[in-house]
């Protein structure tokens, strides 16, 4: 982002995490005091799915062969019950400024603390759930979702005794615990409970590298080989012999009732693969190219393309339970904050609004929730460089047709709502949100996933 000045710690953390994502390939040493990201050292290998015709990097499946993984994807896709629920996690990197995204224009201290960064009451739409707040104009698409009951807002979310390190705070959010030593992600542990032993698509990272929140201990997860790599079909064979071969393979599924158990198992696998191939076939044109045909107008950005592809994958019955990706923008805005913050926030808001519309038009919205978060908020008082420094509580969003309420927690204000360092105090805890989602969305005892779940209050998130 032009004009955005990051701190050295954010830059180092970003470089280290990119290296760590290449788990098992000669990692650099983690800096003293920084926790190793979840998933460090997981088995990792490339995998070409014959069933779905796309290149995956699979983590945590060293004992399984490519054929078994491929069969697992087909079996999970065909056997998936209608309405199976999905959670999408989107990370906004750098710690975005909650007091600019939802700015407290009605608070008398706001303009004293933000002498040049303060927005005016009419700059963005009013926040329906708290008259003291207004939306940043870049987030107008989210304001509309909120007004329609499609978006829950957490105006001051964080955790007790906040750590203002990018690396450590992000790690806490990713593992769902205030534990620097945790080696699995909270979504990964969820998959260890609800997932399959051979379905690598159940936890899908759309960043081209494994996001630590998906790191598992037991079951495989996957990343696409590149953020825009949504391939469908079989080996790019589109001529008549190829089509006849596919039809022949599909017909072998009729042998599934054969008394020979080996032949029966093989034919069942072929039938499952063929059913998935037919489901995916509608995305492939006569030219042999993939045509996703989204049901909404997405922004022409990498983020928009990844969300559009995800909607198509879900519509094609890919057996995804959780998906994770990094949003556009870089929010470590120590200097010249206003332009970069709004540019990134606008891309996220437009992409999210398009994704929600696409899901609704495809008839998928009732089974998808999307959580958007950042590692922390920013200091209430701006600095001398027209930016803001690391803070505590931030803002998060939960999007979907099944959200129960418009706001969780409250904005604590700038008079009594700041801690001793001048940072916004949290009025909701991210571990409480995770615990509530695990139980209400996936019907799983949160104590199996979140270490502090028994201490955390539950909030009604799902309608």
N, C-alpha and C positions, 0 to 999 in steps of 0.2 A: 504494500500500500504506500503510495507516494506521500511523503511528508510525515509518516508515522515513525516515531523514534522509540525503539524497543530498548528495554534494559538488557544488559549483558547476560543476566541469568536466564531470561526468556530465550535468547538466541542460542545459548549453550544447551538449554534443555531441549529445544527443538532439534538441534543437531544430534544430540544423544539419543533421542527417541527415534529418529529416523534410522540410526544405526542399530538400535535395539530391536527394531521391527524386523531386521534381518537376523532373527534369532538363530543361534548356532553357527554363525558365519564369522567368527573372530571378532567378538564385540570389544569395543574400547572399555576401559575401566570406568565405572560410574563415579562421578565426583564425590569426594568425602561428604557424608551427611545426606546425600540424595538417595531415596529409595530406588531399588531396581524396579523398573516397570513390570507390571504383571505380565506373565508370558515369557519373560526372559529365559532363553535356553530351551523353549519348546521345540520338539521335533518339527521340521519344516521340509516340505518337498513339493515340487510341481506336480500337477495332476491334470491331464486332459480328459474331460468327461466325454466319453463317447455318446452317452445318452443325450446330453444337453448341448454338446458341441461347443463348450466354452472352456477356457483355460483357467484353472484355479490353482492357488497355492493353499495347500492343506496343512493345518497345524494339529498336532496331537493325535496322529494316526499312523505311527511308525510300524505298528504290527499288522496293519491292514493293507492288502494289495489294492492296486488301482481298480481292478475288476470289482472287488467287494464294495469299494466306495461308490463306484458308478451304479452298481445294483442297489445300494442303499438309498441313493438319491431318487432313483426311479420308484423304488418301493414306497418310500416315504411320501413322494408326490402323489402317487395313485391312491395310497391308503389314507391320506390326510382327510379328516372329517371336515365337512362343510363348516365354515365359520371359525376355523382354528385361529386363535388370537396371535397377534404379532406386535412386538414393541420395537420401535425405531429410536435409536439414541443419536443425537446430533450435538457435537461439541463445538463451541465457539472459542477458539484458542486465544489465550493472552489475558483473560480476566476483563470482561467488558464492563463498562461503566453503567451500573444500574440507575444511577441518578441522572443520567442523560437519556437512557432508553425509556424510563418512566420518570419524568422529571417532576419534582415537587413544587410546582409553581405557586401553590398556595401556602407554602411554608415560609415564614418571614425571614428565616436565616439563609434561605437558598441563594439569594442574590448577593449576600455578604460573603458567602463561601465560594460562589462561582461568579466572580466579578466580570469575566469575559466569556465564560462558557455557558452562562445561564440562558435558557431558551425562554421565549415569551409565551404567555398563556395561549395565544392564538396560533403559535407555530405548529402545534400538533393537536389531534383530536383529544377531547377529554376522556379520561379513563373512567369507564362506567362504574367500576366497583369502588372507587375512592375519589371523591371530588377534589382532593388536594393534588391529585396527580394528573399529568397529561402524557400522552404517547409522544415519543419522538416522531416527527413527521415521516421519517424513513420506515417506521413500523406501522403505517396506516393499514396495510393489508392484515396485520395481526389484530389491530383494533377492530376491524370488521368481523374477523373470526370470533373475537371475544364477545362482541355484541350479539352474535348469532348463537352464543353458547357452545362454540366449538373450541374454546381455548381457556384453560385454567392458567392463571398467572400467580407466581410466587414472588411477591415484590421485594422480599428480603430473606433470601434463603442462604444457608451456610451450615456451620457447625460450631460447636463450643471450642473455645481456645483456638481461634483460627490461625493457620500457618500461612504466611504471606509469600511463601516460595511457590513459583509456578509449578515446579517439578513435584514438590511434596503435596501441595493442595490438589493438583490434578490427580495424582496417584490416589489420594484418599477418596475422591469421587469415583475413580475407576474401579477400585476394589470394594467400595461400599463399607469402608471401615477406617478408623483413624489408626492404621497399622502400617508403618513403613516397611514391614517385612512381608506383608501379604503378597502371595505370588500368583493368585488367580483373580480374575475380574468378577464383578458381581453378576454380570450377564453370563459369564462363563460358568459360574457355580449354579446359576439357574438352569442352564443347559445340562449340566451334570446330573440334575434331578429329573428334568422333563424330557431330555433329549434322547437321541438314538445312538447306538454304538457305531453306526456306519453311514450316517447321513451328514456329510460335511457341509451341506448348504444350510443347516439349521441355524448356524450362527455365521452371518455373512458380513465381513468388513468391506466397505466400498471405497476404501482409501488406497487400494493397491498394496497395502501392508496391514499386518494384524494390529487392530486397535486393542490396547490392553484390557479394556472392559470385557472383551470377549474371551480372554484367556481361560481355558478350562483345565481341569485335572484329569478328566476321564474320557470325554467324547470329542470327536473331531469337529473343527470349525474351519472356515475357509475365507480367503480373500480373492477377489477377482484380480487377474494379472495386471489390469490397469483400470483406473476409475471408469472409463467409458467402454469397457469390454463386455458388452452384453451380446453374446453369440448364441444363436439358436440353430438347430439343424444337426446334420451328421456328416462330418468330415468335409464340408463344402462340396459335396457331390450332388449335383442338381440335374445331371443328364438322365435320360430315360432308363439306362441300366441301373443307375443308382436308385431311382424311384422304385423300380421293380424289385430290387434287392430289399429295400425297406419294407415293401408290402409282403415279400416272402418271409422276412424275419418276423413280422407281426403275426402272420398266419401260424407260425410255430407255437404261438401262445395257446392254440387250441389243444395242444397235447398235455395241458396241465393236469388232466385227470388220468394220465397214463399210470398203470400200477407200478412201473419202475420209479422209485423215489428220486433217483438222480435225474432222470429225464423229466419227471414232473417238476422238480425244482428249477431246472434250466428253462423249461417252457414258461413257467410262471414269471421268471425274471424277464424273458423276452417279451411276454405280454405286457408287463408293467412298463418296460422301456418303450415299447411301441405306443402304448397309450399316452405316455408323456410326450413322445415325439409328435403324435398327432395334435396334442394340445398346443405344442409350440409351433406347429407348422403354420398357423395363421399369421405368424409374425414374419414369415419369409415370403418375399415377392417372387415373381417369375424370373427376375434378374439374379436370384440367389442371394440378395442382400436383405439385411434385417430392416424391417419397417415397424417401428414400435407403435406409431399412430396414437399418441397420447390423447386423452379426452379433455385436456385443458391446455391452455397456452402457457408454456414455461418460459422463463427468461433464458436467453441464449447464453448460458454460462455453464461451466463444468458442473457446478452444483445443481443447476436445473436439469442437466442431462442425466446425472446420477440418480436424482429423485424420479425422473421420468422412467428411467430404466428399472428402478426398483418397483414402481407401480406396475410396470409390464410384467416383471418377474412374478409378482404376487398374483396378478391376474391370470398368469399361465400356470398357476398352482405349484410354483416352485416351493419346496418344503422348508420355507424360512420361518423361524420362530422369533429370532432377534436379528436386527441389522444395525450397523453402526457406521457413521461417517463423520468427517470433520467439515464444518461449515466454512463458507468463504469469509475472508477478512482476517485481520490480525489485530487484536484489541488491547495489546500492551501499550497503551497510548500515553506515554510519559510526556510527550510534547506534540503540539499542533494536532490536538485530538479530534476536533470537530469533523473535518472532512473525511478522514479515514474511518472513523466510527460510523458515520452515517452511510458511507459507501458500502461497508461490509454488512451493516444491519439491513440495508435496503435489499441486498442480494439474498440474505437469509429470509427476510419476510416475504419477498415475492416468490421465492422457491417454495417455501412452506405453503403459501396460499394456493399455488398451482397444484402442489402435491395433494393437498386436502380435496380440492375440487376434482382432480383426476380420480382419486379413490372413491369419492361419492358417485361420480358418473359411471364408474366401473362396477358399482355395487359392492365395494370392498370396505367402505369406511367404517362399518360397524365392527370390524375385527382388527383395526390398526390404531394404535396410539403412538404418538411421536413426542419424545421428551427432548427439550433443547436446554443446554446448560453451559456454564463456563466455570472456570476453577475458582474465581472469587470476583468481588466487585472492586470499586476503586475508592480512594480516599474522598471524603466529602468535600474537603477544601482543595481547590485546584492549586497547582504549583506555579512557579514563576515562568514555566516554559509553555504556558497555555495548554497544559495537559493535566493528568491526574496520576497519582502513584498507587501502589498496591493497597487494597483495602480488605474488607472482610465480607459481609453479606453482599450477595449479588441478586440477579433476577433470573428466573427460569420459567419455562413454558411447557405445558402439556396440551397437546392438540389432538382432537378427534371428536367424532360425533357422540362418543360414550363418556365424555368427561362429565363429572357430576356438578361441579360448581365453578364459578368464574374466578375466585380468588382464594388462596390458602395462605394463612398468616396475614400480617398487616404491615403497612408501611409504618415504621416506628417513629418517624419524624426526626428532625435535625436538632431539636433542643435536648430532649432526654433520650433520644434513640441512638446516640453515638457512644462508642466505647472510649476508653482513655487515650487511644491513639487517633481519635477523630474518624473512626470508621463506623459504617452503618452496622448496627447489631442485627443478628439473625432472628427472625420470628418464626421460622420453620427450619427444620433440619433435613438435609438431603437423605439421611438414612431413614427417617420417618417416611419420606416419599417413596423410597425404594421398597421399604417393608410393606407399605400400603399397596403399591403396584403389584408386588409379587403375590400377595394374598387375594387382592380383588380382581386382578386381570388374569392371573395364571392359576389361581386356586391352589397355591402352594404355601405351606407354613413358612413364614419369613425367617424363622429361627434357623432354618436349614441353609439360608442364603446369606443373611445379614448378621454378622456376629453380635451386634448390639440391639437386635430386633426386639428383644423382650423389654428393653428399657425405653424404646421409642413409642411415642403416642401414634395412633393410627389416624389418618385423615381420610374422609370419604372422597375418593378420586374418581371412581367409576360409577356411572349411573346404574 
